């Protein structure tokens, strides 16, 4: 474990947060690929299409993306299937971004 930290210069918690952020970005990309999915996301979040990029730079936005995904089982399973990621790992990433202890 220490060798990995020495090479990357990152702590385990920072590496988990980086991985969770990357997964949230992938989830947002998945949502944006389909106009219907994107429309629902924008309607639920209250973000307009013209302000999506600015909103994405706000703290907590990526957590909001994963909250949205994990709150919709059909979307969660579609993302999981498309990305080849276990739905539990998506929920764990959400927990990491929320600062919660990841689920076991």
KEFI-716627 format. One record per residue: residue in one letter; x, y, z of N, C-alpha, C, CB in turn. Coordinates in steps of 0.05 Angstrom, whole numbers. Glycine has a CB too. Example, Ala and Ser with C-alpha at 12.3 -4.5 7.8 and 13.67 -1.06 7.14 Angstrom:
// KEFI-716627
+-------+--------+--------+--------+--------+--------+--------+--------+--------+--------+--------+--------+--------+
: rokol :    n.x :    n.y :    n.z :   ca.x :   ca.y :   ca.z :    c.x :    c.y :    c.z :   cb.x :   cb.y :   cb.z :
+-------+--------+--------+--------+--------+--------+--------+--------+--------+--------+--------+--------+--------+
:     A :    264 :   -114 :    156 :    246 :    -90 :    156 :    264 :    -66 :    156 :    226 :    -89 :    181 :
:     S :    257 :    -45 :    142 :    273 :    -21 :    143 :    258 :      1 :    157 :    282 :    -12 :    114 :
+-------+--------+--------+--------+--------+--------+--------+--------+--------+--------+--------+--------+--------+
This chain:
// KEFI-716627
+-------+--------+--------+--------+--------+--------+--------+--------+--------+--------+--------+--------+--------+
: rokol :    n.x :    n.y :    n.z :   ca.x :   ca.y :   ca.z :    c.x :    c.y :    c.z :   cb.x :   cb.y :   cb.z :
+-------+--------+--------+--------+--------+--------+--------+--------+--------+--------+--------+--------+--------+
:     X :     16 :    -24 :      0 :      0 :      0 :      0 :     17 :     25 :      0 :    -19 :      0 :     24 :
:     X :     38 :     25 :     16 :     55 :     49 :     17 :     69 :     54 :    -10 :     75 :     46 :     39 :
:     X :     77 :     33 :    -24 :     90 :     36 :    -50 :     71 :     51 :    -69 :     98 :      9 :    -62 :
:     X :     46 :     43 :    -69 :     27 :     56 :    -87 :     24 :     86 :    -80 :     -1 :     43 :    -85 :
:     X :     22 :     92 :    -55 :     20 :    119 :    -46 :     45 :    135 :    -54 :     16 :    121 :    -16 :
:     X :     68 :    123 :    -51 :     93 :    137 :    -58 :     94 :    143 :    -88 :    117 :    120 :    -49 :
:     X :     85 :    124 :   -104 :     86 :    128 :   -133 :     66 :    149 :   -142 :     81 :    102 :   -148 :
:     X :     42 :    148 :   -132 :     21 :    166 :   -141 :     20 :    192 :   -125 :     -6 :    152 :   -139 :
:     X :     30 :    191 :   -100 :     30 :    215 :    -84 :      2 :    220 :    -72 :     39 :    238 :    -99 :
:     X :    -16 :    201 :    -75 :    -44 :    205 :    -66 :    -50 :    185 :    -43 :    -64 :    201 :    -89 :
:     X :    -66 :    195 :    -25 :    -75 :    177 :     -3 :    -97 :    159 :    -14 :    -86 :    194 :     21 :
:     X :   -103 :    138 :      1 :   -124 :    120 :     -8 :   -151 :    135 :    -10 :   -127 :     97 :     13 :
:     X :   -156 :    153 :      9 :   -182 :    167 :      8 :   -183 :    185 :    -17 :   -186 :    183 :     33 :
:     X :   -161 :    198 :    -24 :   -160 :    215 :    -48 :   -164 :    198 :    -73 :   -134 :    231 :    -49 :
:     X :   -151 :    175 :    -73 :   -154 :    157 :    -96 :   -183 :    148 :    -99 :   -135 :    133 :    -94 :
:     X :   -196 :    141 :    -76 :   -225 :    133 :    -77 :   -242 :    156 :    -87 :   -234 :    124 :    -49 :
:     X :   -236 :    181 :    -78 :   -252 :    204 :    -86 :   -248 :    209 :   -116 :   -244 :    229 :    -70 :
:     X :   -223 :    206 :   -125 :   -218 :    210 :   -154 :   -233 :    189 :   -171 :   -188 :    209 :   -160 :
:     X :   -233 :    164 :   -161 :   -247 :    143 :   -176 :   -277 :    148 :   -176 :   -241 :    116 :   -163 :
:     X :   -287 :    157 :   -153 :   -316 :    162 :   -151 :   -324 :    186 :   -169 :   -324 :    169 :   -122 :
:     X :   -307 :    206 :   -171 :   -312 :    229 :   -188 :   -312 :    220 :   -217 :   -291 :    251 :   -184 :
:     X :   -293 :    203 :   -225 :   -291 :    193 :   -252 :   -316 :    177 :   -259 :   -266 :    176 :   -256 :
:     X :   -326 :    161 :   -240 :   -350 :    146 :   -245 :   -374 :    164 :   -248 :   -355 :    126 :   -222 :
:     X :   -375 :    185 :   -232 :   -398 :    204 :   -235 :   -397 :    219 :   -262 :   -397 :    225 :   -212 :
:     X :   -373 :    225 :   -271 :   -370 :    238 :   -298 :   -379 :    218 :   -319 :   -341 :    247 :   -303 :
:     X :   -372 :    193 :   -316 :   -381 :    173 :   -336 :   -412 :    170 :   -335 :   -368 :    145 :   -330 :
:     X :   -423 :    172 :   -311 :   -452 :    170 :   -308 :   -466 :    194 :   -322 :   -460 :    169 :   -278 :
:     X :   -454 :    218 :   -318 :   -465 :    242 :   -331 :   -463 :    239 :   -362 :   -450 :    267 :   -322 :
:     X :   -442 :    228 :   -372 :   -438 :    224 :   -400 :   -460 :    204 :   -410 :   -410 :    213 :   -407 :
:     X :   -465 :    183 :   -394 :   -485 :    163 :   -401 :   -512 :    177 :   -403 :   -485 :    140 :   -381 :
:     X :   -518 :    193 :   -383 :   -544 :    208 :   -383 :   -546 :    226 :   -408 :   -547 :    224 :   -357 :
:     X :   -525 :    240 :   -414 :   -525 :    259 :   -436 :   -527 :    246 :   -464 :   -500 :    276 :   -435 :
:     X :   -520 :    220 :   -465 :   -521 :    206 :   -491 :   -549 :    203 :   -502 :   -508 :    179 :   -488 :
:     X :   -569 :    204 :   -484 :   -597 :    200 :   -492 :   -613 :    225 :   -486 :   -609 :    175 :   -478 :
:     X :   -625 :    237 :   -506 :   -640 :    262 :   -501 :   -662 :    259 :   -480 :   -652 :    271 :   -527 :
:     X :   -676 :    236 :   -480 :   -697 :    232 :   -460 :   -686 :    231 :   -432 :   -713 :    206 :   -467 :
:     X :   -664 :    215 :   -429 :   -651 :    214 :   -402 :   -641 :    241 :   -393 :   -627 :    193 :   -403 :
:     X :   -629 :    255 :   -412 :   -618 :    282 :   -406 :   -641 :    301 :   -398 :   -602 :    293 :   -429 :
:     X :   -662 :    300 :   -413 :   -685 :    317 :   -407 :   -696 :    313 :   -379 :   -707 :    313 :   -427 :
:     X :   -699 :    287 :   -372 :   -708 :    280 :   -345 :   -689 :    290 :   -323 :   -713 :    250 :   -342 :
:     X :   -663 :    286 :   -328 :   -643 :    295 :   -309 :   -644 :    326 :   -305 :   -615 :    287 :   -318 :
:     X :   -645 :    340 :   -327 :   -647 :    369 :   -326 :   -672 :    378 :   -311 :   -645 :    382 :   -354 :
:     X :   -694 :    365 :   -317 :   -720 :    373 :   -305 :   -718 :    367 :   -274 :   -743 :    357 :   -317 :
:     X :   -707 :    345 :   -267 :   -706 :    338 :   -238 :   -686 :    355 :   -223 :   -698 :    308 :   -235 :
:     X :   -665 :    363 :   -236 :   -644 :    379 :   -223 :   -650 :    409 :   -224 :   -617 :    374 :   -236 :
:     X :   -667 :    417 :   -242 :   -673 :    445 :   -245 :   -652 :    461 :   -260 :   -677 :    457 :   -217 :
:     X :   -634 :    446 :   -272 :   -612 :    459 :   -288 :   -621 :    461 :   -317 :   -586 :    442 :   -285 :
:     X :   -616 :    484 :   -328 :   -622 :    488 :   -357 :   -600 :    477 :   -374 :   -627 :    517 :   -363 :
:     X :   -606 :    469 :   -398 :   -585 :    458 :   -416 :   -562 :    477 :   -420 :   -597 :    450 :   -443 :
:     X :   -568 :    503 :   -420 :   -547 :    523 :   -425 :   -529 :    527 :   -400 :   -560 :    549 :   -432 :
:     X :   -537 :    519 :   -377 :   -521 :    522 :   -353 :   -510 :    496 :   -342 :   -538 :    536 :   -332 :
:     X :   -512 :    475 :   -357 :   -502 :    449 :   -348 :   -472 :    449 :   -343 :   -510 :    427 :   -368 :
:     X :   -457 :    460 :   -362 :   -428 :    460 :   -358 :   -420 :    476 :   -334 :   -415 :    473 :   -383 :
:     X :   -432 :    499 :   -329 :   -426 :    515 :   -305 :   -433 :    500 :   -280 :   -440 :    542 :   -307 :
:     X :   -456 :    487 :   -280 :   -465 :    472 :   -257 :   -446 :    449 :   -251 :   -494 :    461 :   -261 :
:     X :   -435 :    437 :   -272 :   -417 :    414 :   -268 :   -392 :    422 :   -253 :   -410 :    402 :   -295 :
:     X :   -385 :    447 :   -252 :   -361 :    457 :   -238 :   -367 :    463 :   -208 :   -350 :    481 :   -251 :
:     X :   -393 :    462 :   -201 :   -400 :    468 :   -173 :   -395 :    445 :   -155 :   -430 :    475 :   -172 :
:     X :   -386 :    451 :   -130 :   -382 :    429 :   -110 :   -409 :    415 :   -106 :   -371 :    441 :    -83 :
:     X :   -407 :    389 :   -104 :   -431 :    373 :    -99 :   -446 :    364 :   -124 :   -449 :    388 :    -81 :
:     X :   -439 :    375 :   -147 :   -453 :    368 :   -171 :   -450 :    338 :   -177 :   -443 :    384 :   -195 :
:     X :   -426 :    328 :   -176 :   -422 :    299 :   -182 :   -436 :    281 :   -163 :   -392 :    293 :   -183 :
:     X :   -437 :    290 :   -137 :   -453 :    275 :   -118 :   -482 :    275 :   -126 :   -450 :    287 :    -89 :
:     X :   -492 :    297 :   -136 :   -520 :    299 :   -145 :   -525 :    281 :   -168 :   -526 :    328 :   -153 :
:     X :   -506 :    278 :   -186 :   -509 :    260 :   -209 :   -513 :    231 :   -198 :   -484 :    262 :   -228 :
:     X :   -495 :    223 :   -180 :   -497 :    196 :   -170 :   -522 :    192 :   -152 :   -472 :    188 :   -154 :
:     X :   -530 :    213 :   -138 :   -556 :    212 :   -123 :   -579 :    206 :   -142 :   -561 :    238 :   -107 :
:     X :   -579 :    221 :   -164 :   -600 :    218 :   -184 :   -599 :    189 :   -196 :   -596 :    238 :   -207 :
:     X :   -576 :    180 :   -203 :   -574 :    153 :   -215 :   -582 :    131 :   -195 :   -545 :    147 :   -224 :
:     X :   -573 :    133 :   -170 :   -579 :    112 :   -151 :   -608 :    114 :   -141 :   -561 :    114 :   -127 :
:     X :   -621 :    136 :   -146 :   -649 :    140 :   -139 :   -669 :    129 :   -160 :   -655 :    168 :   -134 :
:     X :   -658 :    121 :   -182 :   -675 :    110 :   -204 :   -664 :     83 :   -212 :   -675 :    130 :   -229 :
:     X :   -677 :     62 :   -202 :   -667 :     35 :   -206 :   -663 :     27 :   -235 :   -685 :     15 :   -193 :
:     X :   -681 :     35 :   -252 :   -679 :     28 :   -281 :   -654 :     42 :   -293 :   -704 :     37 :   -296 :
:     X :   -650 :     67 :   -286 :   -627 :     82 :   -295 :   -601 :     70 :   -284 :   -629 :    112 :   -288 :
:     X :   -601 :     64 :   -259 :   -578 :     51 :   -246 :   -570 :     25 :   -260 :   -584 :     46 :   -216 :
:     X :   -590 :      9 :   -265 :   -584 :    -17 :   -279 :   -575 :    -13 :   -308 :   -609 :    -35 :   -278 :
:     X :   -587 :      7 :   -321 :   -578 :     12 :   -349 :   -549 :     22 :   -350 :   -597 :     33 :   -362 :
:     X :   -542 :     40 :   -331 :   -515 :     50 :   -330 :   -496 :     27 :   -323 :   -512 :     72 :   -309 :
:     X :   -504 :     11 :   -303 :   -488 :    -12 :   -295 :   -482 :    -31 :   -318 :   -502 :    -27 :   -272 :
:     X :   -503 :    -37 :   -333 :   -500 :    -55 :   -356 :   -483 :    -43 :   -377 :   -528 :    -62 :   -367 :
:     X :   -487 :    -18 :   -383 :   -473 :     -4 :   -405 :   -443 :     -2 :   -398 :   -484 :     23 :   -409 :
:     X :   -437 :      5 :   -373 :   -409 :     10 :   -365 :   -395 :    -15 :   -355 :   -408 :     31 :   -344 :
:     X :   -411 :    -37 :   -350 :   -399 :    -61 :   -339 :   -390 :    -57 :   -310 :   -375 :    -69 :   -356 :
:     X :   -405 :    -41 :   -296 :   -399 :    -35 :   -268 :   -421 :    -46 :   -250 :   -395 :     -4 :   -263 :
:     X :   -414 :    -59 :   -228 :   -434 :    -69 :   -209 :   -449 :    -45 :   -198 :   -420 :    -86 :   -187 :
:     X :   -476 :    -47 :   -196 :   -492 :    -25 :   -184 :   -483 :    -18 :   -156 :   -521 :    -33 :   -184 :
:     X :   -473 :    -38 :   -141 :   -464 :    -33 :   -114 :   -440 :    -14 :   -114 :   -457 :    -59 :    -99 :
:     X :   -423 :    -17 :   -135 :   -399 :      1 :   -137 :   -408 :     29 :   -143 :   -381 :    -10 :   -159 :
:     X :   -429 :     32 :   -158 :   -439 :     59 :   -163 :   -450 :     72 :   -137 :   -462 :     59 :   -185 :
:     X :   -464 :     56 :   -121 :   -473 :     65 :    -95 :   -450 :     72 :    -77 :   -492 :     44 :    -82 :
:     X :   -429 :     56 :    -78 :   -405 :     62 :    -61 :   -392 :     88 :    -70 :   -385 :     38 :    -63 :
:     X :   -391 :     93 :    -96 :   -379 :    118 :   -106 :   -396 :    141 :    -96 :   -378 :    118 :   -136 :
:     X :   -422 :    138 :    -95 :   -439 :    159 :    -85 :   -433 :    165 :    -56 :   -469 :    151 :    -88 :
:     X :   -429 :    144 :    -40 :   -422 :    146 :    -12 :   -396 :    161 :     -8 :   -421 :    119 :      2 :
:     X :   -376 :    154 :    -25 :   -350 :    167 :    -23 :   -353 :    197 :    -28 :   -330 :    155 :    -43 :
:     X :   -367 :    205 :    -49 :   -371 :    233 :    -54 :   -387 :    248 :    -33 :   -385 :    237 :    -81 :
:     X :   -404 :    233 :    -19 :   -419 :    245 :      3 :   -403 :    246 :     29 :   -445 :    228 :      7 :
:     X :   -380 :    234 :     29 :   -363 :    234 :     53 :   -372 :    214 :     73 :   -364 :    261 :     66 :
:     X :   -388 :    194 :     64 :   -398 :    173 :     81 :   -379 :    149 :     80 :   -426 :    165 :     74 :
:     X :   -381 :    132 :    100 :   -366 :    107 :     99 :   -377 :     90 :     77 :   -367 :     92 :    127 :
:     X :   -359 :     82 :     58 :   -370 :     65 :     36 :   -383 :     40 :     46 :   -347 :     58 :     17 :
:     X :   -403 :     31 :     31 :   -417 :      6 :     38 :   -399 :    -17 :     33 :   -443 :      4 :     21 :
:     X :   -402 :    -37 :     49 :   -386 :    -61 :     46 :   -398 :    -81 :     27 :   -382 :    -75 :     72 :
+-------+--------+--------+--------+--------+--------+--------+--------+--------+--------+--------+--------+--------+
